[in-house]
Structures are given as C-alpha cells and as structure tokens.
Amino acid sequence: MPGPQPDDLSGLIPTGEAGLDAILLRVGRLNYAWSNTESLLVHLMAGLSGMAMDAAVVVFLSLSSTRARIELVERLAKQRLASGPERHDLLDLMARFGRFSAVRNRYNHSLWSFQEDGSIATILMRIADRRDRIRIGQRQPLTAEEMARLDQDLDDLSELNRAIWRFLHKHGYPID
C-alpha cells in the first residue's frame, strides 16, 4: 500500500519534501487569495468616498496595513451609507475579512521549524503580554488537523472574495 500523499489528511502530514511542498502550496495559495481579496478594498474605498479609482489606489497604498484599510472602509460605510442592508452586509464582509488576519499572520510572520523526524511547526514571533509575564515564540506543530483547518480557511477566503465581488456588482461600486 503506498504511503500518504501530500493532500492525504487521514494521518500525519507527509514528511520531507512532499510535506514541505504540500505546505508551501497552501501558503502560496493563502498569499494569493489574501492579496487578491485585499485589493478589492480599493473598489470599496472609491465607491464609498466618491473618489476616482486612481485616487483610491493612492489612498490604499498610503495605508500601511490591512487593518487600517479595513477600518477605513468600515468608517466610510458607517458615515456614508444609511443604516440598512447595504451597510450591514458591507460591515459583515469586513468583519469576516479581518478574522483571516490571524491565519495569514501565522503562516507569513512566523519562523518555521523543520525537525529531523520530518515534522514541521510554526513559531509565532509575537509578544503576548500577561499580567505577570510575557510569552513569546508560541510553537504550533503542523498536523493533519491544522492542514485541514488551513484548507477550510482557504475555501472560506475564496468564498469571501466572491461575496465581495457580488456586493460590488449588486451595489454599483466602480470595478474598472
């Protein structure tokens, strides 16, 4: 019987190059889906503010983080849109997008640990302040369950992208 394949999540993730390739494929897909979805914020900024697309691009690029871009869209929505379905739907879309930040940060802003036994883990390089101590370097092994969760997050992020596109079309936001 052949060994586990890179996408076989029934047990441990594959080790060696097959395991690394399976993870890198997912991280690459996460980066693509993230940047593709984040770029849709330009259309929302232009539509909510009334500025031309080229000006919205300048604003988008001037904001240094996704969080800042999402907050701008949320604030413009609260200021410019009447209370109702359009505002509610847009704020819901932005909340959904914001929740993906933890996933993106884990895979893009962590150190990677590759062990001799073939296991792989991420080490989150973030300080967690507690009342009487700090924690740094939270280590999380990449198990089959983690890969399944990442696969689900990737599917959910792709669906969010499509939902934002539907929103843009439905409400006549600039898309050219």
Secondary structure, DSSP 8 states (H G I E B T S, - for coil): -----TT--SSS---HHHHHHHHHHHHHHHHHHHHHHHHTHHHHHHHHH---HHHHHHHHHHS-SHHHHHHHHHHHHHHHS-TTHHHHHHHHHHHHHHHTHHHHHHHHSEEEEE-TTS-EEEEE---EE-SS-EE--EEEE--HHHHHHHHHHHHHHHHHHHHHHHHHHHTT----
